[in-house]
């Protein structure tokens, strides 16, 4: 079948969750289908081997559209659309999409994430018979609501809370519209599916979780960078920033009372300025961009995901599980995974509980190894990409006389 896939950025190199998910979707679907990729390219000078040309029959890219703060404020004040929906709106990209749809009849058109949802009207107009799939990488309205719920408790973050309150209302409307505009909606977890169904109960939703290349991570035998605690992620992403500030301010001091030499590595590109004050902490290392996160995960005694905000299923947890790491997480951090507390990973939601749990695991290397073993068994049997992507191929409905694309 002929597939057209729209992604918010070039899905290679694999430097964040979005690109990792999109790359593996393309890599698996390309085994059975003809792929055309339309995307934005933030790194046109990227060197090294690029596997995308071998996976896709056609790749069309444009630079990321420039959006000034004044333009952003104007759009937020004069329209009812959420901020995210304007982030990658580009008339040039829309024209490229029109041209592509006029030249080729696609069986399936797949939209990856809410940032690409503004192009749905063009798809419906120029490809009325195509089966449209909307892959909702997060229940975005819920993510913003959690941002609001966290920031409203902190006076100096009330401006952020107001922003999130407004965006929550707008995202509820926009996300509902995007899902209603598609023939099939994909959610990354059962929890996200429930959140989306709160917007519209009659949606056709397929759950395709985030996955991991189990072989790549489990067979790693390279360099090791040793730290007691490791967190990985894109460090200008709001939930990641909040998680690390909360951990550094509330949890780490309690751990240091018993283990004063404990070390924490915060590994990921684009550290936000709110993290600058942690740069001077003697027990914390903020790496910035690294070419490979595997040495840091491999060298960790404990992998942490202390999230208070978020949604979806986190690729970072899957990576740590595939490397047989003991994981300590909040309930929010593990949301979307059917894991058992104390078997696959350990849960703690208060600073004292998390500090006590981590301190206990420092003293129990056998327990850490046992957690890692069960985590690996869990991820290898349920979250390998090769097992997950076929769930996305629900397009046998195209061969049914009953299938009728939505008409707008």
PyMOL commands that set and color helices and strands:
alter all, ss='L'
color gray80, all
select helices_A, chain A and resi 17-29+52-55+69-78+83-86+91-103+114-126+140-151+155-181+190-197+214-218+238-258+273-280+294-298+315-322+351-362+365-382+385-392+395-399
alter helices_A, ss='H'
color red, helices_A
select strands_A, chain A and resi 2-7+34-40+58-62+108-112+131-136+184-187+205-207+227-232+264-267+284-288+300-305+326-329+346-347
alter strands_A, ss='S'
color yellow, strands_A
deselect
rebuild
show_as cartoon
